[in-house]
Amino acid sequence: MKVVVKNDEYTIYQRRDGRYAVENAAKKAVNGDEKVAILLANELVKVTPPAAPAEEPAEDVVEESAEETTAEAADEPAEEPAEEAGDAAAE
């Protein structure tokens, strides 16, 4: 790993795969939001905001079709198989 930035608080290394590793003064790895904040402050990475979810309207359509299917099934009368009706009368 190559040292990119070194100061009293932390050391930033660039790995061979191009990613960054951050260690604090106690030589412990820094991860998560704290690591992102350090890398942003040193202008080593750029963060793009997440895209707005566009699939919410699609879920409403699926729910409506499921409700229609349930309503159609309720409208149909339940038919009893002929064999079971004949067996019950024979006993």
N, C-alpha and C positions, 0 to 999 in steps of 0.2 A: 504494500500500500504506500502511496505517495502522500506526504504531508502537504496539505493545501494551505491551511491557516492554523497557526498555533499562537495561543495567548494564555494568560493566567487562568482563565475560566474553563476553556475547552480546547480540544485539538480536532481538526477536521481532516480526515484522510479521504483520498480518492482511490477506490478499489480498481482492480484491473478491468472489471466489467463496466466501469464508468459511473457506478453509484457511489454514494458518500457514506462514510461512517463517522460518527461523532463520539468522542470520549470526553468525560468531564475531567477536572483536575485530579480526582482520585482514581483515574484510569478505568472508570466504569462506563459502559456503553449508554449513550443517551438515545432514547427512542420516542416515537409518538409525536405529539404536538410540540413538545419542547425541541426536538430535533428539526422539525419543519421550520419552526420560528428561527432557529440559529442559521439554517441554510438560507432562508429568505433574507435575513439580515445581512448575510455575506454575499447576496445576489448570486448564489450558486444554482438555485432551482427557481422555477416559475410555477405558481399554482394557478390552475384555471378553476373557476367555480363549476360545480356539478350542473349538468344539464337538467332543465325542468322536466319532471316526469310527464310524458304525453300519453300514457296508457290508462289513465283514470277514466276517461270517457268510454273506452273499450270495455271496461269491466261492467259499466252500467248496462251496456247492450247485452252482455252475457247473462246478467241477472234477469233482465226482462224476458229473454227467450226461455230461461229456466222456469220462470213464473208461468209463461204461456203453456209450456209443456205440462206443468203440474195441473193447470186449469183444464187442459184438454183431457188429461187422464181422469180427472174427477167427473167430467161430463159423460164418459163412457160407462155403461152399466157393467157391473162385474158379472160374468157368466160362470155358472157352475158347470164343471165337466159332467157329461152325461153318464159316464161310468160310475162316478161317485154317488150320484143320485140313485142309480139303480141298485147299487150295493146296499145303501141305507134302507131301501124299501124291502129288500129281500130278507133282512134280518128281523 
